[in-house]
Amino acid sequence: MSRQAPQDMAAERASAEFDITELAHFYAGGEEKYTKLHKAYEFIKQDPELVVQPPRNILEFNRDEIREFTMGQIHRIAQMLISGEHDYEFVYHVAMAANIYNESFSMRFFVHDSLFRNVINMLGNKEQQDQWNEDIDKFRLYGCFAMTELGHSSALRGLETMATFDVNADEFILDSPNITSTKWLIGGLGQTATHAVVIAQTNINGKNVGLNWFVVQVREKGTGKLMPGVVIGDIGSKAGHNGVDNGWMQFRQVRIPRSHLLSKWVSLDRKGNYTPAPNPAVMYATLIPERLSLITVTTQMVSQALTIATRYGVVRRQGNKNQQIIDYQSHYVNLLPPIAFMFLLKSAGADIDKNFQILTSGGKIEDPMVYLNHMGEMHCVSASLKTMSGWYASDILEFVRRSSGGHAYSSYNAIANIIGDWGVMTTGGGDNQILAEQSSRFLLHRLEQKLEFDEFPELKFRPSCQYIADAKRYLEIPQWDVQDISLCSRDPSLIEEALNAILLNSISQKLKKGATHNDVLLEMSRVAQLHCATYILSVNVEKFGAPAPAEGSGFDVSVYSILQQMTILWAFHTLHTFSGEGVREGFLTPQQINDVEGYYMSLNKSLRPQMIGLTDAFGHPDFILKAPIARYDGDIYQPYFETVMTAPNSMGVPPYQEKYIKPLTGRPGKN
C-alpha cells in the first residue's frame, strides 16, 4: 500500500487533460498573483513567527498558544509594513499567505485592517479619515468592529447601547443600559483592541434619532489598561477561531468627544442641531463587504478540505477489488460539483468585486445617490451569496469529513480544524435564514415592479436579478422544451434559461394570498439559494459558454475547456438540486428529471480523472494543508505515522498511571 500510493498519485496527475499550472494561474487571479503568492509561501514557510516549525504542530495548540501565535503573526506582518524593508505588495502577499495558513490570523487581522478601516472610510468625513487612517496603517492603534450585542446579535433595530449627547460638555455619553446591550463576540476586543467603532442608538435633546457609528478608545495604547468606564472581557473558548480574541464590552457612562461621531452622512453642531443621513441604508454599508468576504473565506478554506479529501481518496484503496475509494460514485459525485463551485465562485467573485467598487466609489461612497440606487441589488447578491455559499460549504465539509474515514477524526489531518473554523460563517455577518428572507423579499419587490408597472432599474453593472427584466416572457413559458438533455452539454445557457423560469415561478408563488411570511420562510430560503446558484452560473456561462475562447482573451485552450466543463457540471448540479421546484410548478416533467439525473451522473464520471489536476490548481502547498493524508506526492502513511509519533506524550506511561490505572490493574488475579 505505501509503495502503491505515490504511483496512484502520479498516475492521477498525469491524467489531467489541461495545463494544471495555467489553471492555477486562473484560480489565483493571474500568473503574476500566483507567482507572488507562492513566493510569499516560500518566505513564510521557514519563518517561526509566521509558520509553526516542527516538531511543534499548530493543530495541537491550546487556546492560549494559538492566541499568542496568531498575535505574533500580526506583529511580524506589522513590523514588515512599518520597517519599510519590503515593498507593500510583497508584504500584502505575505499577509495573504499567513492568512491561508492560519484562519485565525485572517479573522483577527481582518477586523482591524478591513472592518474597522471600512467604517472610518465609508462613514467618516475627510477630516476623520485623515485623523485615523495613518494610525490604522502604522498599527499605532488596533481597531475592532463593535456591532453585535448579547441579546440582539446583528438585528440592528433592536440594539440597545445608547449614546446620549451632553450639549453642555460637547460630548457623547455611552452607556450599556442592561445585560442584553453588552457588545458581544467582537473580534480583537478580548485582548488586543485599543479602539472600537461602535454602533449605538443616539439620543440628542431627549430624542432618539436612530443608530450612528462612533470611534471609542477602549484601552490605553501601550499598557493595555482599560479606559475609564469601559469594561471588557474575553468570551472564552469557541468551536473554532480560538486564535481570535472575541470579547464582550459594557459602557458605564463613557464620555467621548462630539468629533468621534462619524459624520460623512450625518452632522451635529455645537448647539445640538442634528442632520440625519439621506437614507438610513448608508449607515449599514460596512455590512456588505463583510458578507462578500465570504467568497475569499470559502475558496480558501473549503478548497483546502477538498484537496485533502481528493488526494486521500486517490491513494486509499479499499473494497473487493482493492480499488481507489475515489472511484466509488458516492465519492466523486459528492466531491466534483464542490470542486467546480470553487472555480466558478472565484470567477463570479471577481465580477462582484468590480460591482462593489462601482457601488461605493472605491470604498468611499462619493455619490450617495449611486450608492442608494445600487444598494438593494448589492445587498440581495451579498445576502443570497452568504446564504447559499455558507450552507453549501457546510454540507461540503461534512461530506469531506465522512469521505476521509477515521483519519478525518484526527486533528493532525486538519479537517476537524477547518470545520471548527468554518462554523461561524453561517451566522457571522448576519444569520443565513434572515439574509435569505431579505434577499427573497427584494426579488419579490423587483418582480412586482416589473409585472405591475413594467419597471426595472438601469444600473451601472449587470444585476444578479437581470432575468426579472424578462419576467413576462419567462412566466409565459408553460414547460421546458428541451427533450434531448445532451444539448445542454454544448449550450449551458439552455439550463440557465430553465433555472430563470423556475426561479421566477418560485418567486411569484411564494407569498400567496393569506400566507404569512413565517409560513413560507423555508420556501423563501430555497428561492435565495437558487437565485445565487443561478447567478453564479450566469456569470460563468457568459465567460465560458461559447465553444472556444474569444480571440485575444489570453485563455489557454485546455484551461478554457475545463472551465467550460466545470460550468456545465454546475449547471446540471443546480438543475438536479432544485428540480423539485420545477416539477412542482409543472415546468419540468418526470422524464426530464430522470434524463437530467442520468446525464449529471455520467458527466461526473467522465470528469473523475481530472480531480487531482483540478485540486492541484488550488495551489495549496503541503505545509498549508497541514494534513499528512494530503501529501502532494501521495506518500501519506509514513509522514502520518511520524506526525503521531512526535506528538507530546504519545508513548510511555501516562502521568495518572499510579493514581487511577494501577489501583485497578495492579490488583492480584488469575492472570
C-alpha positions as CSV (number, residue, x, y, z in Angstrom):
1,M,0.0,0.0,0.0
2,S,2.7,2.5,0.9
3,R,4.5,1.9,-2.4
4,Q,1.3,1.9,-4.4
5,A,0.1,5.3,-3.1
6,P,2.7,7.5,-4.7
7,Q,2.2,5.6,-8.0
8,D,-1.5,6.2,-7.9
9,M,-1.0,9.9,-7.2
10,A,1.5,10.3,-10.1
11,A,-0.9,8.5,-12.5
12,E,-3.8,10.7,-11.5
13,R,-1.8,13.8,-12.0
14,A,-0.7,12.7,-15.4
15,S,-4.3,12.1,-16.5
16,A,-5.2,15.8,-16.4
17,E,-6.4,16.9,-19.8
18,F,-5.5,20.5,-19.2
19,D,-2.5,22.6,-18.1
20,I,-2.6,22.4,-14.3
21,T,-0.2,25.4,-13.9
22,E,-2.3,27.6,-16.3
23,L,-5.4,26.7,-14.4
24,A,-3.7,27.5,-11.1
25,H,-2.9,30.9,-12.6
26,F,-6.5,31.5,-13.3
27,Y,-7.6,30.4,-9.8
28,A,-5.1,32.8,-8.2
29,G,-6.2,35.7,-10.3
30,G,-3.5,35.6,-12.9
31,E,0.1,34.4,-13.4
32,E,1.5,37.5,-11.6
33,K,-0.6,37.0,-8.5
34,Y,0.1,33.3,-8.5
35,T,3.9,33.9,-8.6
36,K,3.8,36.5,-5.9
37,L,1.7,34.3,-3.6
38,H,3.9,31.3,-4.0
39,K,7.0,33.5,-3.4
40,A,5.3,34.5,-0.2
41,Y,4.6,30.9,0.7
42,E,8.4,30.2,0.4
43,F,9.1,33.2,2.6
44,I,6.7,32.3,5.4
45,K,7.5,28.6,5.4
46,Q,10.8,29.0,7.3
47,D,9.7,31.9,9.5
48,P,8.9,30.7,13.0
49,E,6.7,33.8,13.7
50,L,4.5,33.1,10.6
51,V,4.5,29.3,10.4
52,V,4.9,26.8,13.3
53,Q,8.1,24.8,12.8
54,P,8.4,21.0,13.5
55,P,8.2,19.2,15.8
56,R,5.6,21.6,17.1
57,N,2.2,21.3,15.4
58,I,-0.3,24.2,15.2
59,L,-3.2,21.7,15.2
60,E,-2.3,20.7,18.7
61,F,-2.2,24.3,20.1
62,N,-4.5,25.1,23.0
63,R,-6.3,28.4,23.2
64,D,-3.6,30.4,24.9
65,E,-0.9,29.1,22.5
66,I,-2.9,29.8,19.3
67,R,-3.9,33.2,20.6
68,E,-0.2,34.1,21.2
69,F,1.0,32.7,17.9
70,T,-1.7,34.5,15.9
71,M,-0.8,37.8,17.6
72,G,2.8,37.0,16.8
73,Q,1.9,36.7,13.1
74,I,0.2,40.1,13.2
75,H,3.2,41.6,14.9
76,R,5.5,40.2,12.3
77,I,3.4,41.5,9.4
78,A,3.0,44.9,11.1
79,Q,6.8,45.1,11.6
80,M,7.4,44.3,7.9
81,L,5.0,47.1,7.0
82,I,6.4,49.7,9.4
83,S,10.1,49.0,8.7
84,G,9.9,49.6,5.0
85,E,12.4,46.9,4.3
86,H,10.0,45.2,1.9
87,D,7.6,46.8,-0.6
88,Y,4.0,46.9,0.3
89,E,2.8,44.5,-2.4
90,F,5.2,41.8,-1.1
91,V,4.1,42.2,2.5
92,Y,0.4,42.1,1.3
93,H,1.1,38.7,-0.3
94,V,3.0,37.5,2.8
95,A,-0.1,38.5,4.8
96,M,-2.3,36.6,2.4
97,A,-0.1,33.5,2.7
98,A,-0.2,33.8,6.5
99,N,-4.0,34.2,6.2
100,I,-4.4,31.0,4.3
101,Y,-2.1,29.1,6.7
102,N,-4.0,30.2,9.8
103,E,-7.6,31.2,9.5
104,S,-7.5,32.9,13.0
105,F,-4.9,35.3,11.6
106,S,-7.3,36.1,8.8
107,M,-10.1,36.9,11.1
108,R,-8.1,38.8,13.7
109,F,-6.2,40.9,11.2
110,F,-9.4,41.5,9.1
111,V,-11.3,43.2,11.9
112,H,-8.6,45.9,12.2
113,D,-7.4,46.2,8.6
114,S,-10.8,45.9,6.9
115,L,-13.9,46.2,9.2
116,F,-12.5,48.9,11.4
117,R,-11.0,50.8,8.5
118,N,-14.1,50.4,6.3
119,V,-16.3,52.1,8.9
120,I,-13.9,55.0,9.2
121,N,-13.6,55.5,5.4
122,M,-17.2,54.8,4.4
123,L,-18.9,56.7,7.2
124,G,-16.2,59.2,8.4
125,N,-15.7,62.6,6.8
126,K,-12.4,63.7,5.3
127,E,-11.1,65.2,8.5
128,Q,-11.9,62.0,10.4
129,Q,-10.3,59.8,7.7
130,D,-7.2,61.9,7.9
131,Q,-7.2,61.7,11.7
132,W,-7.4,57.9,11.9
133,N,-6.0,56.3,8.8
134,E,-2.3,56.8,9.3
135,D,-2.5,55.3,12.8
136,I,-4.5,52.3,11.4
137,D,-1.9,51.8,8.7
138,K,1.0,52.0,11.2
139,F,-0.7,49.9,13.9
140,R,-0.3,52.7,16.4
141,L,-3.8,51.7,17.4
142,Y,-5.6,48.4,16.9
143,G,-9.3,48.6,16.0
144,C,-12.3,46.4,16.2
145,F,-15.9,46.4,15.0
146,A,-18.4,46.6,17.9
147,M,-21.8,46.0,16.4
148,T,-23.4,42.8,17.7
149,E,-24.9,42.6,21.2
150,L,-25.6,39.8,23.6
151,G,-29.4,40.0,23.2
152,H,-29.6,41.1,19.6
153,S,-26.7,39.7,17.5
154,S,-26.8,41.7,14.3
155,A,-30.5,42.6,14.4
156,L,-29.7,46.3,14.3
157,R,-33.1,47.8,15.0
158,G,-33.1,46.2,18.5
159,L,-29.6,47.3,19.5
160,E,-29.6,49.0,23.0
161,T,-26.3,50.6,23.5
162,M,-27.1,54.3,24.0
163,A,-25.0,57.4,23.1
164,T,-26.6,60.5,24.7
165,F,-25.3,63.9,23.7
166,D,-24.4,66.2,26.5
167,V,-24.7,69.6,24.8
168,N,-23.0,71.5,27.8
169,A,-19.9,69.3,27.7
170,D,-19.9,68.8,23.9
171,E,-19.6,65.1,24.5
172,F,-21.4,61.9,24.0
173,I,-22.1,59.6,27.0
174,L,-22.0,55.9,26.1
175,D,-23.9,53.6,28.3
176,S,-25.0,49.9,28.3
177,P,-28.4,50.1,30.0
178,N,-28.8,46.3,30.6
179,I,-27.2,42.9,30.2
180,T,-28.6,42.4,26.7
181,S,-26.9,45.5,25.5
182,T,-23.4,44.1,26.1
183,K,-21.4,44.2,22.9
184,W,-20.7,40.5,22.2
185,L,-18.5,38.3,20.1
186,I,-16.4,41.3,19.0
187,G,-13.2,40.0,17.2
188,G,-10.0,41.5,18.5
189,L,-11.7,43.1,21.6
190,G,-10.9,40.5,24.2
191,Q,-7.2,41.1,24.5
192,T,-6.0,43.4,21.7
193,A,-8.0,46.4,20.6
194,T,-7.3,49.9,21.7
195,H,-10.1,51.4,19.7
196,A,-13.6,50.3,18.5
197,V,-16.1,51.6,16.0
198,V,-19.3,51.3,18.0
199,I,-22.9,51.4,16.6
200,A,-25.3,52.8,19.1
201,Q,-28.8,54.3,19.5
202,T,-28.3,58.1,19.6
203,N,-30.2,60.4,21.9
204,I,-30.0,64.2,21.1
205,N,-32.0,66.7,23.1
206,G,-34.1,63.9,24.6
207,K,-35.0,62.4,21.2
208,N,-33.8,59.1,19.8
209,V,-32.5,60.0,16.3
210,G,-31.6,56.4,15.4
211,L,-28.3,54.4,15.0
212,N,-25.0,56.1,14.5
213,W,-21.3,55.0,14.5
214,F,-18.7,56.3,16.9
215,V,-15.0,55.9,17.4
216,V,-14.3,54.9,21.0
217,Q,-10.9,54.4,22.7
218,V,-11.3,51.3,24.9
219,R,-7.7,50.8,26.1
220,E,-4.6,52.8,26.7
221,K,-2.2,52.4,23.9
222,G,0.9,50.5,25.1
223,T,-0.2,49.5,28.5
224,G,-3.5,47.7,27.5
225,K,-5.2,49.3,30.6
226,L,-8.9,49.8,30.1
227,M,-10.2,53.3,29.7
228,P,-12.4,54.7,32.5
229,G,-16.0,53.3,32.4
230,V,-15.1,50.6,29.8
231,V,-15.5,47.0,31.0
232,I,-14.1,44.3,28.7
233,G,-13.8,40.5,29.0
234,D,-13.0,37.6,26.7
235,I,-15.8,35.3,25.7
236,G,-13.5,32.2,26.1
237,S,-13.3,29.0,24.1
238,K,-15.2,28.6,20.9
239,A,-15.8,25.8,18.4
240,G,-13.2,27.4,16.1
241,H,-11.1,30.5,15.6
242,N,-9.5,30.3,19.0
243,G,-6.7,32.4,17.8
244,V,-9.1,35.3,17.7
245,D,-9.8,37.1,21.0
246,N,-13.5,37.6,20.7
247,G,-14.7,39.7,23.6
248,W,-17.6,41.4,25.3
249,M,-17.8,45.1,26.3
250,Q,-20.0,47.3,28.5
251,F,-20.0,51.1,28.8
252,R,-20.6,52.8,32.1
253,Q,-21.1,56.5,31.4
254,V,-18.1,56.6,29.0
255,R,-17.5,60.1,27.6
256,I,-16.2,60.7,24.1
257,P,-15.9,64.0,22.1
258,R,-18.6,65.0,19.6
259,S,-16.0,64.8,16.9
260,H,-16.0,61.0,17.4
261,L,-19.4,60.7,15.8
262,L,-18.6,59.5,12.3
263,S,-20.0,62.3,10.2
264,K,-19.8,61.7,6.4
265,W,-23.6,61.4,6.2
266,V,-24.8,63.0,9.4
267,S,-23.9,66.2,11.2
268,L,-24.2,67.5,14.7
269,D,-23.2,71.0,15.6
270,R,-22.1,72.5,18.9
271,K,-25.6,73.5,19.7
272,G,-27.1,70.1,19.2
273,N,-28.6,70.6,15.8
274,Y,-28.6,67.2,14.1
275,T,-29.0,66.3,10.4
276,P,-29.6,62.7,9.7
277,A,-28.3,60.6,6.8
278,P,-30.2,61.0,3.5
279,N,-31.2,57.3,3.9
280,P,-30.6,55.0,6.9
281,A,-29.2,52.4,4.4
282,V,-25.9,54.3,4.1
283,M,-25.2,53.6,7.7
284,Y,-25.1,49.9,7.0
285,A,-22.6,50.0,4.1
286,T,-20.0,48.2,6.1
287,L,-22.0,45.0,6.4
288,I,-21.9,44.2,2.7
289,P,-18.1,43.8,2.3
290,E,-18.1,41.5,5.4
291,R,-20.6,39.2,3.6
292,L,-18.7,39.4,0.3
293,S,-15.5,38.4,2.1
294,L,-17.2,35.0,2.4
295,I,-16.1,34.4,-1.2
296,T,-12.4,34.6,-0.1
297,V,-13.0,32.6,3.1
298,T,-15.0,29.9,1.2
299,T,-12.5,29.4,-1.6
300,Q,-9.5,29.4,0.8
301,M,-10.9,27.0,3.5
302,V,-13.2,24.7,1.5
303,S,-10.6,24.3,-1.3
304,Q,-8.1,23.0,1.3
305,A,-10.6,20.5,2.6
306,L,-11.5,19.3,-0.9
307,T,-7.8,18.9,-1.8
308,I,-7.3,16.8,1.4
309,A,-10.3,14.6,0.6
310,T,-9.5,14.2,-3.1
311,R,-5.8,13.2,-2.5
312,Y,-6.7,10.8,0.2
313,G,-9.4,9.3,-2.0
314,V,-6.8,8.7,-4.7
315,V,-4.2,6.9,-2.5
316,R,-6.6,5.0,-0.2
317,R,-7.6,1.6,-1.7
318,Q,-10.4,-0.4,-0.3
319,G,-13.1,-2.9,-1.4
320,N,-13.3,-6.3,-3.0
321,K,-11.1,-5.2,-5.9
322,N,-8.9,-3.1,-3.7
323,Q,-9.9,-0.1,-5.8
324,Q,-9.2,3.6,-5.1
325,I,-12.1,4.9,-3.0
326,I,-12.3,8.0,-5.2
327,D,-13.7,5.7,-7.9
328,Y,-16.8,5.0,-5.9
329,Q,-19.7,7.0,-7.4
330,S,-20.8,8.0,-3.9
331,H,-17.3,9.6,-3.6
332,Y,-16.7,11.5,-6.8
333,V,-20.3,12.7,-7.3
334,N,-20.1,14.4,-3.9
335,L,-16.7,16.0,-4.5
336,L,-16.7,17.1,-8.1
337,P,-19.5,19.7,-8.0
338,P,-18.0,21.4,-5.0
339,I,-14.6,21.5,-6.8
340,A,-16.4,23.1,-9.8
341,F,-18.1,25.5,-7.3
342,M,-14.7,26.7,-6.1
343,F,-13.6,27.8,-9.6
344,L,-17.0,29.3,-10.5
345,L,-17.3,31.2,-7.2
346,K,-13.9,32.7,-7.7
347,S,-14.9,33.7,-11.2
348,A,-18.1,35.3,-10.1
349,G,-16.4,36.9,-7.1
350,A,-14.2,38.9,-9.5
351,D,-17.3,40.4,-11.1
352,I,-18.9,41.1,-7.7
353,D,-15.8,42.9,-6.5
354,K,-15.9,45.2,-9.6
355,N,-19.6,45.9,-8.9
356,F,-18.9,46.7,-5.3
357,Q,-16.3,49.2,-6.3
358,I,-18.9,50.9,-8.5
359,L,-21.4,50.9,-5.6
360,T,-19.0,52.5,-3.2
361,S,-16.8,54.6,-5.5
362,G,-13.8,52.6,-4.5
363,G,-14.9,52.2,-0.9
364,K,-15.6,55.9,-0.2
365,I,-19.2,56.3,-1.4
366,E,-18.6,59.6,-3.0
367,D,-22.0,59.7,-4.7
368,P,-24.8,58.8,-2.2
369,M,-27.5,58.5,-5.0
370,V,-25.4,56.0,-6.9
371,Y,-24.9,54.1,-3.7
372,L,-28.6,54.1,-2.8
373,N,-29.7,53.2,-6.3
374,H,-27.4,50.1,-6.3
375,M,-27.7,49.3,-2.6
376,G,-30.7,46.9,-2.9
377,E,-29.1,44.8,-5.6
378,M,-25.8,44.6,-3.8
379,H,-27.5,43.6,-0.6
380,C,-29.5,41.0,-2.4
381,V,-26.5,39.4,-4.1
382,S,-24.4,39.5,-0.9
383,A,-27.2,38.1,1.3
384,S,-28.0,35.3,-1.1
385,L,-24.4,34.6,-1.7
386,K,-23.7,34.2,2.0
387,T,-26.8,32.0,2.4
388,M,-26.2,29.7,-0.5
389,S,-22.4,29.5,-0.2
390,G,-22.5,29.2,3.6
391,W,-24.9,26.3,3.8
392,Y,-23.5,24.6,0.8
393,A,-19.9,24.8,2.1
394,S,-21.1,23.3,5.4
395,D,-22.5,20.4,3.5
396,I,-19.3,20.0,1.6
397,L,-17.2,20.0,4.7
398,E,-19.4,17.4,6.3
399,F,-19.0,15.1,3.3
400,V,-15.3,15.7,3.3
401,R,-15.1,14.5,6.9
402,R,-17.2,11.4,6.1
403,S,-15.3,10.6,2.9
404,S,-11.9,10.6,4.7
405,G,-13.0,7.9,7.2
406,G,-11.3,7.6,10.6
407,H,-8.4,9.7,9.6
408,A,-10.6,12.8,9.4
409,Y,-11.2,12.4,13.1
410,S,-7.6,13.0,13.7
411,S,-6.7,16.6,14.4
412,Y,-3.5,16.1,12.6
413,N,-5.3,15.9,9.2
414,A,-6.7,19.4,9.6
415,I,-10.3,18.6,8.5
416,A,-11.7,19.0,12.0
417,N,-9.9,22.3,12.4
418,I,-11.3,23.6,9.1
419,I,-14.8,22.6,10.1
420,G,-14.4,24.3,13.5
421,D,-13.2,27.5,12.0
422,W,-15.9,27.4,9.3
423,G,-18.9,27.0,11.6
424,V,-19.3,30.7,12.5
425,M,-19.6,31.7,8.8
426,T,-23.2,30.8,8.6
427,T,-24.1,33.3,11.3
428,G,-21.4,35.9,11.4
429,G,-22.3,39.0,9.3
430,G,-26.0,38.1,9.5
431,D,-27.8,34.8,10.1
432,N,-28.3,32.9,6.9
433,Q,-32.0,32.4,7.3
434,I,-32.7,36.1,7.9
435,L,-30.5,37.1,4.9
436,A,-32.3,34.5,2.7
437,E,-35.6,36.1,3.7
438,Q,-34.3,39.6,2.9
439,S,-33.0,38.6,-0.4
440,S,-36.2,36.9,-1.4
441,R,-38.3,39.9,-0.4
442,F,-36.1,42.1,-2.6
443,L,-36.6,39.7,-5.6
444,L,-40.3,39.7,-5.0
445,H,-40.4,43.5,-4.9
446,R,-38.4,43.7,-8.2
447,L,-40.8,41.2,-9.8
448,E,-43.9,43.1,-8.6
449,Q,-42.5,46.3,-10.0
450,K,-41.9,44.7,-13.3
451,L,-45.2,42.9,-13.7
452,E,-47.4,45.8,-12.4
453,F,-45.6,48.8,-13.7
454,D,-43.1,47.4,-16.3
455,E,-40.3,49.0,-14.3
456,F,-36.8,47.6,-14.0
457,P,-33.9,49.9,-12.9
458,E,-30.9,50.8,-15.1
459,L,-27.8,50.2,-13.1
460,K,-24.1,50.7,-13.8
461,F,-23.5,47.0,-13.7
462,R,-25.5,43.9,-14.7
463,P,-27.5,42.9,-11.6
464,S,-27.9,39.4,-10.3
465,C,-31.7,39.6,-10.9
466,Q,-31.3,40.7,-14.6
467,Y,-33.7,37.8,-15.5
468,I,-36.6,39.8,-13.9
469,A,-36.3,42.3,-16.8
470,D,-37.6,39.5,-19.0
471,A,-40.0,38.1,-16.5
472,K,-43.2,38.3,-18.6
473,R,-41.6,36.0,-21.3
474,Y,-40.3,33.6,-18.7
475,L,-43.6,33.3,-16.9
476,E,-45.5,32.6,-20.1
477,I,-43.3,29.5,-20.8
478,P,-45.5,26.6,-19.8
479,Q,-42.8,23.9,-19.9
480,W,-39.1,23.4,-20.6
481,D,-39.0,22.5,-24.3
482,V,-35.6,20.7,-24.2
483,Q,-36.1,17.0,-24.8
484,D,-32.6,16.0,-25.7
485,I,-30.7,16.7,-22.4
486,S,-27.3,16.2,-24.1
487,L,-27.9,19.5,-26.0
488,C,-27.2,21.3,-22.7
489,S,-23.7,20.0,-22.6
490,R,-23.0,22.0,-25.7
491,D,-25.0,25.0,-24.7
492,P,-25.3,25.5,-20.9
493,S,-27.5,28.6,-21.5
494,L,-30.4,26.2,-22.0
495,I,-30.2,25.2,-18.4
496,E,-29.7,28.9,-17.4
497,E,-32.9,29.7,-19.1
498,A,-34.7,26.8,-17.4
499,L,-33.5,27.9,-14.0
500,N,-34.6,31.5,-14.6
501,A,-38.1,30.3,-15.4
502,I,-38.2,28.1,-12.4
503,L,-36.9,30.9,-10.2
504,L,-39.4,33.4,-11.4
505,N,-42.3,31.0,-11.0
506,S,-41.0,30.2,-7.4
507,I,-40.8,33.9,-6.6
508,S,-44.3,34.7,-7.9
509,Q,-45.8,31.9,-5.9
510,K,-44.1,32.3,-2.6
511,L,-46.2,35.0,-0.9
512,K,-49.6,33.5,-1.7
513,K,-52.6,35.4,-0.6
514,G,-53.3,34.8,3.0
515,A,-49.9,33.3,3.8
516,T,-47.7,35.0,6.4
517,H,-44.0,35.5,5.9
518,N,-43.3,32.9,8.6
519,D,-45.4,30.4,6.7
520,V,-43.1,30.5,3.7
521,L,-39.7,31.1,5.3
522,L,-38.2,27.8,4.2
523,E,-39.5,28.3,0.6
524,M,-38.0,31.8,0.6
525,S,-34.7,30.3,1.7
526,R,-34.8,28.0,-1.3
527,V,-35.5,31.0,-3.6
528,A,-32.5,32.8,-2.3
529,Q,-30.2,29.8,-2.7
530,L,-31.5,29.1,-6.2
531,H,-31.1,32.8,-7.1
532,C,-27.4,32.7,-6.0
533,A,-26.6,29.4,-7.7
534,T,-28.2,30.7,-10.9
535,Y,-26.3,34.0,-10.8
536,I,-23.0,32.1,-10.4
537,L,-24.0,30.0,-13.4
538,S,-25.0,33.1,-15.4
539,V,-21.7,34.9,-14.9
540,N,-19.7,31.8,-16.0
541,V,-21.9,30.9,-18.9
542,E,-21.2,34.4,-20.2
543,K,-17.4,33.7,-19.8
544,F,-17.2,30.0,-20.7
545,G,-20.4,29.2,-22.6
546,A,-19.0,29.7,-26.1
547,P,-17.4,26.7,-27.8
548,A,-14.0,28.2,-27.7
549,P,-12.3,31.2,-26.1
550,A,-12.7,34.6,-27.8
551,E,-9.7,35.6,-29.9
552,G,-7.3,37.7,-27.8
553,S,-8.8,36.6,-24.5
554,G,-5.4,35.1,-23.4
555,F,-7.0,31.9,-22.3
556,D,-5.1,28.7,-22.6
557,V,-7.4,26.4,-24.7
558,S,-7.2,23.5,-22.3
559,V,-7.9,25.7,-19.3
560,Y,-10.9,27.3,-21.1
561,S,-12.2,23.8,-21.9
562,I,-12.0,22.5,-18.3
563,L,-13.7,25.7,-17.0
564,Q,-16.4,25.2,-19.6
565,Q,-16.9,21.7,-18.3
566,M,-17.0,23.0,-14.8
567,T,-19.7,25.4,-15.8
568,I,-21.7,22.7,-17.5
569,L,-21.3,20.5,-14.4
570,W,-22.5,23.3,-12.1
571,A,-25.5,23.9,-14.5
572,F,-26.5,20.2,-14.2
573,H,-25.8,20.2,-10.4
574,T,-28.1,23.2,-9.9
575,L,-30.9,21.9,-12.0
576,H,-30.6,18.5,-10.4
577,T,-30.6,20.1,-6.9
578,F,-33.6,22.3,-7.5
579,S,-35.6,20.1,-9.8
580,G,-38.3,19.7,-7.2
581,E,-39.3,23.3,-7.7
582,G,-39.6,22.7,-11.4
583,V,-41.7,19.6,-11.1
584,R,-44.0,21.3,-8.5
585,E,-44.6,24.2,-10.9
586,G,-45.2,21.8,-13.8
587,F,-42.2,23.3,-15.7
588,L,-40.3,20.0,-15.7
589,T,-41.6,16.6,-16.5
590,P,-40.6,13.4,-14.6
591,Q,-38.9,12.2,-17.7
592,Q,-36.8,15.3,-18.0
593,I,-35.8,14.9,-14.3
594,N,-34.7,11.3,-14.9
595,D,-32.7,12.4,-18.0
596,V,-31.1,15.3,-16.2
597,E,-30.0,13.0,-13.4
598,G,-28.7,10.4,-15.7
599,Y,-26.6,12.9,-17.7
600,Y,-25.4,14.5,-14.5
601,M,-24.1,11.2,-13.2
602,S,-22.4,10.4,-16.5
603,L,-20.8,13.9,-16.6
604,N,-19.4,13.4,-13.1
605,K,-18.0,10.1,-14.1
606,S,-16.3,11.5,-17.2
607,L,-14.6,14.2,-15.1
608,R,-13.4,11.9,-12.4
609,P,-9.9,11.5,-13.8
610,Q,-9.4,15.3,-13.7
611,M,-9.9,15.7,-9.9
612,I,-6.2,15.7,-8.9
613,G,-5.3,18.2,-11.5
614,L,-8.3,20.4,-10.5
615,T,-7.4,20.4,-6.8
616,D,-3.7,20.8,-7.6
617,A,-4.7,24.1,-9.3
618,F,-6.0,25.4,-6.0
619,G,-2.3,25.8,-5.3
620,H,-2.0,24.8,-1.7
621,P,1.5,23.7,-0.6
622,D,1.7,20.7,1.8
623,F,2.6,22.9,4.8
624,I,-0.6,25.0,4.2
625,L,-2.8,21.9,4.1
626,K,-1.0,20.5,7.2
627,A,-2.6,17.1,6.6
628,P,-0.2,14.1,6.2
629,I,-3.0,12.2,4.3
630,A,-2.9,15.0,1.6
631,R,0.8,14.9,0.7
632,Y,1.3,16.1,-2.9
633,D,3.5,13.1,-3.7
634,G,0.9,10.6,-2.3
635,D,3.4,9.1,0.2
636,I,1.0,9.6,3.1
637,Y,1.4,6.8,5.6
638,Q,5.0,7.2,6.9
639,P,4.6,11.0,7.4
640,Y,1.2,10.4,9.1
641,F,2.8,7.9,11.5
642,E,5.8,10.2,12.1
643,T,3.4,13.0,13.0
644,V,1.6,10.9,15.5
645,M,5.0,9.7,17.0
646,T,6.2,13.3,17.5
647,A,3.0,14.3,19.4
648,P,3.6,15.1,23.1
649,N,3.2,12.1,25.4
650,S,2.3,9.8,22.5
651,M,4.3,6.9,24.1
652,G,5.1,5.8,27.6
653,V,3.3,5.5,30.9
654,P,0.7,8.2,31.5
655,P,1.0,10.6,34.4
656,Y,-2.1,9.2,36.0
657,Q,-0.9,5.6,35.9
658,E,-0.3,5.4,39.7
659,K,-3.4,7.3,40.6
660,Y,-6.1,5.7,38.5
661,I,-4.8,2.7,36.5
662,K,-2.6,0.9,38.9
663,P,-5.3,0.6,41.6
664,L,-7.4,-1.3,39.1
665,T,-5.0,-3.3,37.1
666,G,-2.4,-3.8,39.8
667,R,-4.6,-6.0,41.9
668,P,-3.8,-9.7,42.1
669,G,-5.9,-12.0,40.0
670,K,-5.8,-15.2,37.9
671,N,-3.8,-13.8,35.1
